[in-house]
Amino acid sequence: MSSLPVGTLSPKFRALQEAMTKFVNEECIRAEPIFEQQLGRGEGRWKREPPVVNELRAKARALGLWNLFLPKSLYPGGHDLTNYEYGLLCEIMGRSVLGPLATNCNAPDTGNMEVLAKYGTAEQKRRWLEPLLDARIRSAFAMTEPAVASSDATNIRTSIRRDGDEQGGEVVVINGDKWWISNAGNPECKVFLVFGVSDLDNSDPHRRHTVVIVPADTPGVEVKRPMTVYGYDDAPYGHCEVSFVDVRVPVSNIVLGEGRGFEVIQGRLGPGRIHHCMRAVGMAERALELMVERVQRREVFGRKLVEQGVVQDNVARSRLDIESARMMVVHAALKMDAVGTKQAMKEISMAKAQVPKLALRVVDRAIQMFGAAGVSQDTPLAAIWAGLRTLRLADGPDEVHMRQIARLEIQEQKHKARL
Ligand SMILES: Cc1cc2nc3c(=O)[nH]c(=O)nc-3n(C[C@H](O)[C@H](O)[C@H](O)COP(=O)(O)OP(=O)(O)OC[C@H]3O[C@@H](n4cnc5c(N)ncnc54)[C@H](O)[C@@H]3O)c2cc1C
C-alpha cells in the first residue's frame, strides 16, 4: 500500500484501500500462474478468456471493488471517489496484471464506458454501457492507423461518410485500416468505438472527425492479426490490426454528433490520464519487493547479495524513484481535485512524461538483480517491463507530453512577466 500519510483519507476510504490491497495481494497475484496455465498455448489462447478472471470478478463485486473508476456525477450507481483516492486504488490494482481486469477497471473498457456514460444516448447506454459495466461484454477503441502518424489525431484517415439504406433511411459507411487496437482479439469484444474522418474539408482540423459505435459482428469488420509487444501478444485480449471495409451502421450510432470526435477523445482521456501512471507506481513497488526478497536469499562470492554496497544502492535508488513517481501523480491528482482536469494539464503531462521512465528504471534494476531469471518467464518482471515500456508510446509518446509541458510553462512565464 502507498507510503503516503493516511491523515487526509477518510476511514471509509481506508477500509476500501485495505480491501483492495488484500484482494490484489491474496487473490489476483495468486491467480497469475492459474491464468497462464488456463490460457495454455497455440490458437486456443484467443478462443476464451481464462475462467479465473470471471471468478476474480465475482469476488471483486462481492467485496464492493467494482467499477470504482466511474464517478457518480457521470452515472447513477457510480462512486464518489476523488481523483486522489481512485489514483491510490489504481496503484494497488497495478501490482497485478489481473487487478484492473478483476475490478472492471481495465483499459480500454474504462475509457469507453466513460465516453458512453458522458455522451451516449439512452439507447446507446442501454445497449452497450450497461453490459460493459456488468462485464458481460468487452470493447475496443479504434483510432491508430498504420499509414499515418497517429500521435497527431488530425492525421486519422479512416473515412466515415453518410449513405442511404434500402429502407430510405440513412447509415454511415466506414472504410479504413487500424492497428494496435487493444482488446480486439478478445472473444468477448462485442463493440468498437471507431474514430474516423467525416468532413475532411472543414476549415477547423478539430471538427473533421467523428466517433461511431460499430458492433464487432457487423459485416466488413475483420480482426486481422495481433501485434506483439517485445514478443508478447497479450492473448486473449491483444492489440490487433483491424480493417473496416464498407462497414454500414445506423446514423444513430454516432457518438455526441458528427464532427465532434475530438471532444469525445478529450472526454475519454479525462481523469483516466493519470490512472496508467498510478498503476505504473504499483508495478514498480512489486518489482522492488521481488528485488529485495531475492537479494536476501542469493549469495555471491561468500556473501548475500543484500550485503553488497552496489545492491543496497540499487534498493535505495529504486525507493527514491518510486516515491518521486508517486508524488508526481498524487500532485496531479490533488490539483485535478482542487481546480479541475483542464487546469491540471501541466501536472498531468509531467506525470505522464516522467512516471513510466522512473518505474522502468526500478523494474530494470530488479531484472538485473535476478540475473538471467529476470528476463525469463519465471518471474513477472520481463512482462512488467514490456508493459511499462509501451506506456511511453501508447498513452501518447513522451515527446507529446514534453511539448505540452513546454507550451504551458512558457505560457505561464509570459503571463507572470505581464503582471
Ligand atoms: C500496447 C499498445 C496498446 C495500444 N492500444 C491502442 C488502442 O487500444 N487504440 C488505439 O487507437 N491505439 C492504441 N495504441 C497506439 C498508440 O496510441 C499509438 O502508438 C500512439 O498514439 C503513437 O502513434 P504512432 O504509433 O502512429 O506513432 P507516430 O505518431 O508515428 O509517432 C512516432 C514517434 O514520433 C515522435 N513524435 C510524435 N509526436 C512528436 C512531437 N510532437 N514532437 C517530437 N516527436 C514526436 C515520437 O517519438 C513518437 O514515438 C496502442 C499502442 C501500444 C504500444
Ligand as a Chemical Component Dictionary entry (heavy atoms), coordinates in Angstrom:
data_LIG
# 
_chem_comp.id                   LIG 
_chem_comp.type                 NON-POLYMER 
_chem_comp.pdbx_formal_charge   0 
_chem_comp.three_letter_code    LIG 
# 
loop_
_chem_comp_atom.comp_id 
_chem_comp_atom.atom_id 
_chem_comp_atom.alt_atom_id 
_chem_comp_atom.type_symbol 
_chem_comp_atom.charge 
_chem_comp_atom.model_Cartn_x 
_chem_comp_atom.model_Cartn_y 
_chem_comp_atom.model_Cartn_z 
_chem_comp_atom.pdbx_ordinal 
LIG C1  C1  C 0 0.456  -1.710 -26.249 1  
LIG C2  C2  C 0 -0.240 -0.651 -27.047 2  
LIG C3  C3  C 0 -1.616 -0.533 -26.981 3  
LIG C4  C4  C 0 -2.291 0.416  -27.753 4  
LIG N1  N1  N 0 -3.664 0.458  -27.733 5  
LIG C5  C5  C 0 -4.314 1.278  -28.590 6  
LIG C6  C6  C 0 -5.757 1.227  -28.706 7  
LIG O1  O1  O 0 -6.429 0.489  -27.979 8  
LIG N2  N2  N 0 -6.367 2.011  -29.631 9  
LIG C7  C7  C 0 -5.650 2.849  -30.449 10 
LIG O2  O2  O 0 -6.262 3.538  -31.275 11 
LIG N3  N3  N 0 -4.278 2.925  -30.376 12 
LIG C8  C8  C 0 -3.603 2.147  -29.474 13 
LIG N4  N4  N 0 -2.219 2.185  -29.418 14 
LIG C9  C9  C 0 -1.494 3.052  -30.323 15 
LIG C10 C10 C 0 -0.906 4.299  -29.676 16 
LIG O3  O3  O 0 -1.929 5.142  -29.224 17 
LIG C11 C11 C 0 -0.034 4.969  -30.728 18 
LIG O4  O4  O 0 1.052  4.101  -30.985 19 
LIG C12 C12 C 0 0.477  6.330  -30.303 20 
LIG O5  O5  O 0 -0.579 7.257  -30.311 21 
LIG C13 C13 C 0 1.575  6.841  -31.244 22 
LIG O6  O6  O 0 1.153  6.823  -32.569 23 
LIG P1  P1  P 0 2.078  6.133  -33.682 24 
LIG O7  O7  O 0 2.428  4.760  -33.247 25 
LIG O8  O8  O 0 1.396  6.281  -35.005 26 
LIG O9  O9  O 0 3.419  6.965  -33.655 27 
LIG P2  P2  P 0 3.738  8.256  -34.506 28 
LIG O10 O10 O 0 2.646  9.241  -34.392 29 
LIG O11 O11 O 0 4.179  7.835  -35.873 30 
LIG O12 O12 O 0 4.981  8.832  -33.713 31 
LIG C14 C14 C 0 6.274  8.201  -33.803 32 
LIG C15 C15 C 0 7.239  8.916  -32.919 33 
LIG O13 O13 O 0 7.382  10.267 -33.324 34 
LIG C16 C16 C 0 7.759  11.052 -32.233 35 
LIG N5  N5  N 0 6.829  12.193 -32.078 36 
LIG C17 C17 C 0 5.488  12.174 -32.128 37 
LIG N6  N6  N 0 4.992  13.397 -31.905 38 
LIG C18 C18 C 0 6.049  14.216 -31.702 39 
LIG C19 C19 C 0 6.206  15.599 -31.431 40 
LIG N7  N7  N 0 5.136  16.396 -31.301 41 
LIG N8  N8  N 0 7.444  16.086 -31.276 42 
LIG C20 C20 C 0 8.543  15.278 -31.418 43 
LIG N9  N9  N 0 8.451  13.975 -31.666 44 
LIG C21 C21 C 0 7.241  13.439 -31.821 45 
LIG C22 C22 C 0 7.709  10.160 -31.000 46 
LIG O14 O14 O 0 8.993  9.684  -30.687 47 
LIG C23 C23 C 0 6.833  9.039  -31.460 48 
LIG O15 O15 O 0 7.045  7.832  -30.726 49 
LIG C24 C24 C 0 -1.541 1.280  -28.610 50 
LIG C25 C25 C 0 -0.143 1.173  -28.659 51 
LIG C26 C26 C 0 0.518  0.222  -27.894 52 
LIG C27 C27 C 0 2.005  0.121  -27.987 53 
# 
loop_
_chem_comp_bond.comp_id 
_chem_comp_bond.atom_id_1 
_chem_comp_bond.atom_id_2 
_chem_comp_bond.value_order 
_chem_comp_bond.pdbx_ordinal 
LIG C1  C2  SING 1  
LIG C2  C3  SING 2  
LIG C2  C26 DOUB 3  
LIG C3  C4  DOUB 4  
LIG C4  N1  SING 5  
LIG C4  C24 SING 6  
LIG N1  C5  DOUB 7  
LIG C5  C6  SING 8  
LIG C5  C8  SING 9  
LIG C6  O1  DOUB 10 
LIG C6  N2  SING 11 
LIG N2  C7  SING 12 
LIG C7  O2  DOUB 13 
LIG C7  N3  SING 14 
LIG N3  C8  DOUB 15 
LIG C8  N4  SING 16 
LIG N4  C9  SING 17 
LIG N4  C24 SING 18 
LIG C9  C10 SING 19 
LIG C10 O3  SING 20 
LIG C10 C11 SING 21 
LIG C11 O4  SING 22 
LIG C11 C12 SING 23 
LIG C12 O5  SING 24 
LIG C12 C13 SING 25 
LIG C13 O6  SING 26 
LIG O6  P1  SING 27 
LIG P1  O7  DOUB 28 
LIG P1  O8  SING 29 
LIG P1  O9  SING 30 
LIG O9  P2  SING 31 
LIG P2  O10 DOUB 32 
LIG P2  O11 SING 33 
LIG P2  O12 SING 34 
LIG O12 C14 SING 35 
LIG C14 C15 SING 36 
LIG C15 O13 SING 37 
LIG C15 C23 SING 38 
LIG O13 C16 SING 39 
LIG C16 N5  SING 40 
LIG C16 C22 SING 41 
LIG N5  C17 SING 42 
LIG N5  C21 SING 43 
LIG C17 N6  DOUB 44 
LIG N6  C18 SING 45 
LIG C18 C19 SING 46 
LIG C18 C21 DOUB 47 
LIG C19 N7  SING 48 
LIG C19 N8  DOUB 49 
LIG N8  C20 SING 50 
LIG C20 N9  DOUB 51 
LIG N9  C21 SING 52 
LIG C22 O14 SING 53 
LIG C22 C23 SING 54 
LIG C23 O15 SING 55 
LIG C24 C25 DOUB 56 
LIG C25 C26 SING 57 
LIG C26 C27 SING 58 
# 
